[in-house]
Amino acid sequence: MDKLSKSLEVLRLLSTTKSETLIINGNNKNYFKLIKASVETLFTTCDENDYDVRLTVEENLNEFVKNLKEVVLTRSQVESHRIIKHNPNIEPNALKGYFYYLT
C-alpha cells in the first residue's frame, strides 16, 4: 500500500508540471521528491528476471548518477542510503555501478 501511495504521489507531481518542460530545475519545490522517486524506482526494478530490463535499469541508473554527481552529490548519497536501507534486496550489480560513479 505504501508503494502505491508513493507512485500516486509521483504521478500527481508529474502531471502538475508542463508536458513540454521535462527538465526540472533544482529550485523547484518537488525536485528532491522526483529524484528520490526516480532512484527508488530504478533500484526496485534492478530485481527483474528479464535481463534486458536489468541492463537498461543499470545503464539509466549510471547515467542518472553521473549527471547528478556534480549538482547534488551529498543529497543524492543521503537519499540513496535511505533507499538501500529500506530495500535490502537491491541487486549488488546495480549498487556496484552506482557507487563506481559516485567515487
N, C-alpha and C positions, 0 to 999 in steps of 0.2 A: 504494500500500500504506500510505503514511503517513496519507493521509486516512481510510482505512478504520479504522486503529487509533485515530485521534483520535475518529472517530464512535462506535466501540465504547466508548471510554473515557467519552464524554459520556453515552451511553445507560446505561452502568453507574452513573454518578454520579446520573443522574436516576431510575433505578429503585431506588436505595437510599433516596431521600427519600420521605416520605409523600405519597401522591397528593392528600391534602386540602390540604397546605401547598404552595402554588405560589410564595409569596413566600419568597425565600431571604435571610436576614439576612446583613449584612456580616461577622459574626463566625463564619460557617460556614467550615469549612476548605476547602470546594470552591467558594467564592464566586467567586474570580477565574478558576478553571478554567471555570466555567459562563459567565461573562461573556465570556471570550476565545472560547470555542466558539460562543457566540451571535453575536458580532460577526463572527467569521470566516465563519460560515455565511451571514450577511446579505451580507457583501462578495462572497462567491463566487457567490451567486445573483443578483447585480446584472448578470451577463453573459448572462442568459437571453434567448432570442429572443422569448418571449412578452411583450407589452407589459404585460399585467395583472400578471404576476409581478414585472417590474421596478418597476412603480409601487407595488405592495404592499410590496416589499422596501425601497424608498426611504422610504415612509411609516413603516414599522416601525423602520428604522434611525434616522430623525429622532426618532421618539418615544423610542426606547431611549436615544439620546444625551441628549436633553432631560431625561429622568428621572435619568440617571446624572451629569449635569453637576454638580449640587450635592453629590453624595455622594462620588464618587471621580474627580474630574476628571483629576488627574495620572496616576493609574493607567490610566484609560481611554485617555488620549492615548498613553501608552507602549505599551500593548497594540495599539492601532490602528496605531501606527507600525510595529510588528513585523509585523502582518498585511499592511499595504500593502507593506512591504519584500519579503516573501516571495511576494506575489501581484501582479506588475507589471501584470496585465491587468484590474485593477479599473476599472469604468466611471467616467469623470470626473464624471458627474452625481451619482452616489452620494457621491463624495468632496466635491463642492461642497456638497451638503446637510449632510453630516456636519460639515464644517469651519465651515459657517454657524452651526450650533447650538453648536459649541464656543466661538465668539467671543462 
